């Protein structure tokens, strides 16, 4: 699990191939291509205050980008980590984790899900 | 090409499977799984004012989510359409298009790219 805070996500970008761009553009990788390719979906998810998903893992990992509010992510064996608008999260293939809203308000994120998800037991109640 | 404005992106969501969630959570699809699966990448791209990519098309389509600033997208044969922070854009498989920043400021977006990209000629200079 890796969290790129909002303040860093738009910094330290690599220039893009000038043969395909007019003017200056730069980029940062969030998700590399899978070999072999795995079915990949993207969804917007909105959690009401205190709501979260159960422990789960994605065959090819997952990328989250927070678009509203604040909340938590936790990896099996680690402490909960706070996330907020503009943060990007990378869960590794097979890494059991959960994510959801703080008790004090909603959380919405884009999720890019690579391969099948495996679901486990209920996750702990999040903090504020 | 379909643009979902920021004001709609978090509205009209479908409740998620309660067997995998504690509390209430709802979602909207941005990208369906591919059959057969295509290699999928996700990147953050930041365009300087006036910068844009050349006309191009993605074998399996593309999803954009604007995270900074404002700019333009255009589909071959259509008029340029303005995009801004919080808007989501869906380009269909094989649909030739370009995207980039307004002349007056930068644009950054997340791009989810499905399958190989084909690149064409330079795109027109964007508006303010």
Interface residues (C-beta under 8 A of the other chain):
Chain A: X9 X10 X13 X16 X19 X20 X21 X22 X23 X24 X25 X26 X27 X28 X29 X30 X31 X32 X33 X34 X35 X36 X37 X38 X39 X40 X41 X42 X43 X44 X45 X46 X47 X48 X49 X50 X51 X52 X53 X54 X56 X63 X65 X67 X68 X86 X88 X100 X101 X108 X110 X112 X114 X119 X122 X123 X125
Chain B: X9 X10 X13 X16 X19 X20 X21 X22 X23 X24 X25 X26 X27 X28 X29 X30 X31 X32 X33 X34 X35 X36 X37 X38 X39 X40 X41 X42 X43 X44 X45 X46 X47 X48 X49 X50 X51 X52 X53 X54 X56 X63 X65 X67 X68 X86 X88 X100 X101 X108 X110 X112 X114 X119 X122 X123 X125
